[in-house]
């Protein structure tokens, strides 16, 4: 697992609307990719790892780097699922894993789970302000747990 800084953002009303829209579109992309891969897996078809049509559809709503990262994370979670299924067939599952499940959707209680996956060159953190694409500068509370080169 990589090091992760988690912040509580303190955006203005306009910034909050932009962030909420972007996070909602990120969740929609994740859910569409997951749904497509689930249906493909259930129907014994070949998975489309690239999802070029989803990339084209969502890269205008979210920036292209974030779209790319979400699709990469989706592929990573599905590859992990397949590796665990293989270990399950060979009776080599770790003792802490009882059941292997497909990756889930970004939803809770019927609402989207608002998250974004940002590439390391798409944001910066300095002096209590997080700089995001499209000129967003959002103040945050707390201090970074990890420092040094972003990665």
C-alpha positions as CSV (number, residue, x, y, z in Angstrom):
1,X,0.0,0.0,0.0
2,X,1.3,3.4,-0.9
3,X,1.4,6.4,1.5
4,X,-1.8,8.4,1.4
5,X,-2.5,11.9,2.8
6,X,-6.2,12.5,3.6
7,X,-7.4,16.1,4.0
8,X,-10.6,17.8,5.1
9,X,-11.2,20.4,2.5
10,X,-12.7,23.8,3.2
11,X,-14.0,25.0,-0.2
12,X,-16.2,27.9,-1.1
13,X,-19.7,27.2,-2.3
14,X,-18.7,27.4,-6.0
15,X,-15.6,25.2,-5.4
16,X,-17.8,22.7,-3.5
17,X,-20.2,22.4,-6.4
18,X,-17.3,21.8,-8.9
19,X,-15.7,19.2,-6.6
20,X,-19.0,17.5,-6.0
21,X,-19.7,17.3,-9.7
22,X,-16.3,16.0,-10.4
23,X,-16.4,13.4,-7.6
24,X,-19.9,12.3,-8.8
25,X,-18.6,11.8,-12.4
26,X,-15.7,9.8,-11.0
27,X,-18.1,7.5,-9.2
28,X,-20.2,7.2,-12.3
29,X,-17.1,6.2,-14.3
30,X,-16.0,3.6,-11.7
31,X,-19.5,2.2,-11.6
32,X,-19.9,2.0,-15.3
33,X,-16.5,0.2,-15.7
34,X,-17.4,-2.2,-12.8
35,X,-20.8,-3.0,-14.3
36,X,-19.3,-3.7,-17.7
37,X,-16.6,-5.9,-16.3
38,X,-19.1,-7.7,-14.0
39,X,-21.4,-8.5,-16.9
40,X,-18.5,-9.6,-19.1
41,X,-17.3,-11.9,-16.3
42,X,-20.7,-13.3,-15.5
43,X,-21.4,-14.1,-19.2
44,X,-18.0,-15.7,-19.7
45,X,-16.8,-13.2,-22.3
46,X,-13.4,-11.5,-22.8
47,X,-12.8,-8.4,-20.7
48,X,-12.1,-5.1,-22.3
49,X,-9.3,-3.7,-20.2
50,X,-8.9,-0.4,-22.1
51,X,-12.5,0.8,-22.0
52,X,-11.8,3.5,-24.7
53,X,-15.4,4.5,-25.1
54,X,-15.7,5.1,-21.3
55,X,-12.5,7.2,-21.4
56,X,-13.8,9.3,-24.3
57,X,-17.2,9.8,-22.6
58,X,-15.8,10.8,-19.2
59,X,-12.6,12.6,-20.1
60,X,-14.6,15.7,-21.0
61,X,-16.5,15.7,-17.7
62,X,-13.5,14.8,-15.6
63,X,-10.0,15.7,-16.7
64,X,-8.3,13.1,-18.8
65,X,-5.6,12.2,-16.2
66,X,-8.2,11.5,-13.5
67,X,-10.2,9.4,-16.0
68,X,-7.1,7.4,-16.8
69,X,-6.3,6.9,-13.1
70,X,-9.8,5.6,-12.3
71,X,-9.7,3.1,-15.2
72,X,-6.3,2.0,-14.0
73,X,-7.5,1.5,-10.5
74,X,-10.5,-0.4,-11.8
75,X,-8.2,-2.7,-13.8
76,X,-6.0,-3.2,-10.8
77,X,-8.9,-4.2,-8.6
78,X,-10.1,-6.7,-11.2
79,X,-6.7,-8.2,-11.7
80,X,-6.5,-8.6,-7.9
81,X,-9.9,-10.3,-7.9
82,X,-8.7,-12.8,-10.6
83,X,-5.5,-13.5,-8.7
84,X,-7.5,-14.2,-5.5
85,X,-9.9,-16.5,-7.5
86,X,-6.9,-18.4,-8.8
87,X,-5.5,-18.8,-5.3
88,X,-8.9,-19.9,-4.1
89,X,-9.0,-22.7,-6.8
90,X,-5.6,-23.8,-5.7
91,X,-6.6,-23.8,-2.0
92,X,-3.8,-21.2,-1.3
93,X,-6.0,-18.3,0.1
94,X,-4.6,-16.5,3.1
95,X,-6.4,-17.4,6.3
96,X,-7.7,-13.9,6.8
97,X,-9.7,-14.1,3.5
98,X,-12.9,-16.2,3.8
99,X,-14.7,-15.2,0.6
100,X,-13.5,-13.7,-2.7
101,X,-15.9,-11.1,-4.1
102,X,-15.9,-9.0,-7.2
103,X,-14.9,-5.3,-6.9
104,X,-17.8,-3.2,-5.7
105,X,-19.5,0.0,-6.8
106,X,-18.8,3.4,-5.4
107,X,-22.2,3.7,-3.7
108,X,-23.5,3.8,-0.2
109,X,-27.2,3.9,0.8
110,X,-28.3,4.6,-2.7
111,X,-25.9,7.6,-3.1
112,X,-22.6,7.9,-4.8
113,X,-19.5,7.5,-2.7
114,X,-17.7,10.8,-3.5
115,X,-14.0,10.1,-4.2
116,X,-11.4,11.2,-6.7
117,X,-8.2,9.4,-7.8
118,X,-5.7,12.0,-8.7
119,X,-2.4,11.5,-10.5
120,X,0.6,12.8,-8.7
121,X,1.3,15.6,-11.2
122,X,-2.3,16.8,-11.1
123,X,-2.3,18.4,-7.7
124,X,0.0,20.1,-5.2
125,X,-0.1,20.8,-1.5
126,X,1.5,23.8,-0.1
127,X,0.9,26.2,2.9
128,X,-2.5,24.8,3.7
129,X,-3.8,25.0,0.1
130,X,-4.4,22.2,-2.3
131,X,-4.1,23.2,-6.0
132,X,-6.2,21.1,-8.4
133,X,-6.7,21.2,-12.2
134,X,-8.9,24.0,-13.7
135,X,-7.4,26.6,-11.4
136,X,-9.0,25.3,-8.2
137,X,-7.2,26.4,-5.0
138,X,-8.9,24.9,-2.0
139,X,-7.8,25.5,1.6
140,X,-7.7,22.4,3.9
141,X,-7.6,21.6,7.6
142,X,-4.9,19.5,9.1
143,X,-1.3,18.9,8.1
144,X,0.0,16.3,5.7
145,X,1.1,13.1,7.4
146,X,3.6,12.4,4.7
147,X,6.0,14.8,3.1
148,X,8.6,14.7,0.4
149,X,8.3,13.9,-3.3
150,X,4.7,13.2,-4.4
151,X,4.2,9.8,-5.8
